[in-house]
């Protein structure tokens, strides 16, 4: 299964909107538009590996099915990343940048988004931020 960064962004937006949500509710949401298996796979990465969210794993009785999640909330890191990619234009430019690079890590993606956000702040305020 491939990692879908657009899905990660949509999940973060929905989790922020409805904290303490379950993976089954996320999979049914119009904004998410993905199978329960795909949502659970991405939530597992977001929770257990990337630290973007936290939640409680709910084992599925079907051995072939992916476990579900409940009580899903964003972590501080998840809020920070979402704030970096919330703006549609910054998200578009971030994805274009990593596509042109033809290879990236999540940390590089987040750094690119942060740099683009920093440039947007400078453009609107004239203040250069060094973080």
NORLIN-V416349 format. One line per field, one symbol per residue. ss: DSSP state (H for helix, E for strand, C for the rest). burial: b if it has 24 or more other C-alpha atoms within 12 Angstrom, else e. Layout:
ss->???
burial->???
This chain:
ss->CCCCHHHHHHHHHHHHHCCCECHHHHHHCCCCCCCHHHHHHHHHHHHHHCCCEEEEEECCCCCCCCCEEEEEEECHHHHHHHHHHCCHHHHHHHHHHHHHHCCCCHHHHHHHHHHHHHHHHHHHHCCCCCC
burial->eeeebbbbbbbbbbbbeebebbbbbbbeeeebebebbbbbbbbbbbbeeebbbbbeeeeeeeeeebbbbbbbbbbeebbebbbbbbeeebbebbbeeeeeeeeeebeebbebbbbbbbeeeeeeeeeeeee
